[in-house]
Amino acid sequence: MTRPPASRRGDLTPREVALETAFAAHAAGVAALAARLLRDAEAGRDVCQETFVRFDERMDEVRGDPGPWLRAVASNLALDRLRRRRRDARALDALARRAREAEAGAGPGAGGPPDPVLAQERRERVLGALADLPDRQREVVALRVLEGETFPAVARALGISEGSAKVHLRRAVERLRGLLAPLLGLEARVPVERGGRGEEGHP
Amino acid sequence: MNCDEVKALLPEVLSGPAGGASAVERGAVEAHLASCAACAREAGLVRRTLDALRDAAGAPADAGAAAAAADAPPVPRFDDVLRAVRARRGRRAIPFLARAAALLLAALAGVAVDRAIARRAPEPAPVADGRESAPAPGPAPAPAPAPAPAPAPSPSPLAGVGPGADLDAAAARQALAARPGGLGASLGVLAALDRGGGRR
């Protein structure tokens, strides 16, 4: 892929060779994930670069396949950017107003093609809710839900137990349900801050 | 498996195809959902939340975004990554060197002050029979309580712990810490640097 020529490999320290190996194996996937989250190829490339810079700093702590770790860091960086972008984008208020008007029936017909502005607004709000989760919860969601990793892989990448990864996922889903209930037309059954299990008793 | 147990497992079961709940748990959850309308509804809500996340993270809405999410997204060149890594390492090294230089200077200053003080301090009274110097012996040992001790004749860094006084460890530490230079100052600089030089 982007392997440096053999004549140049002598310039690399052993640590840099390890970095280059991880880069060759995972850069494309990391850049794709970041670009997908940010919907911006250039920003995805920047996030990919920053992800590998962070990897160089923490390489000694990453055990086994660095892929899940890299993707967790990339999704975190991308969601951070998204959050900053969202915070800065005052125009989104106008979009939200339009969305509410459309939902009230003044917009394009419900059976017609989806309104790209509304779709964008919805997307921003969903990813914004994800970005607002505590770091660990959003890392677990990014790896498990968005990247389809197994729990053992998630746990290895984040240096936590599988049980802990499952608890983080459960709390994240409960919280997201609360945050997204108005947008998705869901019932916010579970209190957002409480990590309790279903409190409605069913037979 | 009751409803609470099933609801607790829903995110694990619905969030990915494998590696979540065990096959037995998965089967038990599916069997429960087939017979419990309330939990099936709950499962639908969890699924909609997860689908919304996946859609938002992956579904392109326009051609430009589709290109960004295409199979061959732009990847930075390794040379650029390497340059950034080396630049970051360089930036990390500078504060370390600055701290090391400051420590060295502080230690040298402490030594210099110690030497200057030692040069100006009078020689301690000769020590007789191995004991620490005592107040100058009078012609006859006075059994009466001694008057207030004379002030120390030198600007010793151990002011108040002049010749003749017992030098216990606590007093020595206190005096060292109070000195304007020397080890106490060096330790102060070190502590200040440590406080200021935490994680980035």
Contacts between the chains, C-beta under 8 A, distances in Angstrom:
chain1	res1	chain2	res2	distance
A	2	B	75	7.2
A	2	B	77	6.0
A	2	B	78	4.3
A	3	B	78	7.6
A	4	B	78	6.6
A	4	B	79	7.4
A	12	B	82	7.8
A	16	B	82	6.4
A	16	B	85	7.4
A	19	B	81	7.5
A	19	B	82	7.5
A	19	B	85	6.8
A	20	B	78	5.9
A	20	B	82	7.7
A	23	B	78	5.4
A	23	B	81	6.2
A	24	B	78	7.6
A	27	B	75	4.7
A	27	B	76	7.1
A	27	B	78	7.8
A	28	B	72	7.5
A	28	B	73	7.0
A	28	B	75	5.5
A	31	B	73	4.8
A	31	B	74	6.5
A	31	B	75	4.7
A	31	B	76	7.3
A	32	B	69	6.9
A	32	B	71	7.8
A	32	B	73	4.5
A	35	B	68	4.2
A	35	B	69	6.2
A	35	B	73	4.6
A	35	B	74	7.5
A	36	B	57	6.2
A	36	B	58	5.7
A	36	B	68	6.9
A	36	B	69	4.5
A	37	B	57	5.7
A	38	B	68	7.7
A	39	B	60	7.3
A	39	B	61	7.7
A	39	B	64	7.8
A	39	B	65	4.2
A	39	B	68	5.7
A	39	B	69	7.6
A	40	B	68	6.2
A	41	B	67	6.7
A	41	B	68	4.3
A	41	B	73	6.0
A	41	B	74	5.0
A	42	B	74	7.3
A	44	B	68	6.4
A	44	B	73	6.0
A	44	B	74	7.1
A	45	B	73	7.8
A	45	B	74	4.9
A	45	B	75	6.7
A	45	B	76	5.1
A	46	B	76	7.8
A	48	B	75	6.3
A	48	B	76	5.5
A	49	B	76	4.3
A	49	B	80	6.3
A	49	B	81	5.3
A	49	B	84	5.9
A	50	B	84	7.9
A	52	B	76	7.9
A	52	B	81	4.8
A	52	B	85	7.3
A	53	B	81	6.9
A	53	B	84	5.1
A	53	B	85	5.4
A	53	B	88	5.6
A	56	B	85	4.6
A	56	B	88	7.6
A	56	B	89	7.8
A	57	B	88	7.4
A	116	B	61	5.6
A	116	B	62	6.7
A	119	B	61	5.2
A	120	B	61	6.0
A	122	B	52	8.0
A	122	B	56	7.3
A	123	B	55	7.5
A	123	B	56	4.5
A	123	B	59	7.8
A	123	B	61	7.0
A	126	B	52	5.1
A	126	B	53	6.2
A	126	B	55	7.5
A	126	B	56	3.8
A	127	B	56	5.0
A	127	B	57	6.8
A	130	B	53	6.3
A	130	B	56	7.7
A	130	B	57	8.0
A	141	B	53	6.8
A	144	B	15	5.1
A	144	B	16	5.6
A	144	B	20	7.9
A	145	B	15	5.1
A	145	B	16	7.2
A	145	B	50	5.6
A	145	B	53	5.5
A	145	B	54	6.5
A	146	B	53	6.7
A	146	B	54	6.5
A	146	B	57	4.8
A	146	B	58	7.4
A	148	B	16	5.4
A	148	B	17	7.0
A	149	B	16	7.3
A	149	B	19	7.6
A	150	B	16	6.9
A	150	B	18	6.1
A	150	B	19	2.5
A	150	B	20	7.5
A	151	B	12	7.4
A	151	B	19	5.1
A	151	B	20	5.7
A	152	B	19	6.1
A	153	B	19	7.2
A	166	B	11	7.7
A	166	B	12	5.4
A	166	B	20	7.6
A	169	B	11	5.0
A	169	B	12	6.7
A	169	B	15	6.2
A	170	B	8	6.5
A	170	B	11	4.9
A	170	B	12	7.5
A	172	B	11	7.8
A	173	B	10	7.9
A	173	B	11	4.3
A	173	B	15	7.6
A	173	B	46	6.1
A	173	B	49	6.1
A	173	B	50	7.2
A	176	B	49	5.4
A	176	B	53	7.1
A	177	B	45	6.6
A	177	B	46	7.3
A	177	B	49	5.2
A	180	B	49	6.2
A	180	B	52	6.3
A	183	B	52	7.8
A	184	B	48	5.7
A	184	B	49	6.9
A	184	B	52	5.7
A	186	B	45	5.2
A	186	B	48	6.4
A	186	B	49	6.8
A	187	B	45	6.8
A	189	B	42	7.6
A	189	B	45	7.4
A	197	B	4	4.9
A	197	B	7	6.0
A	197	B	8	4.7
A	198	B	3	6.4
A	198	B	4	5.3
A	198	B	7	3.7
A	198	B	8	7.4
A	198	B	42	6.9
A	200	B	3	7.7
A	200	B	38	7.3
A	201	B	3	7.1
A	201	B	4	7.8
A	202	B	2	7.7
A	202	B	3	3.6
A	202	B	36	6.4
A	202	B	38	4.7
A	202	B	39	6.5
A	203	B	3	7.3
A	203	B	36	7.9
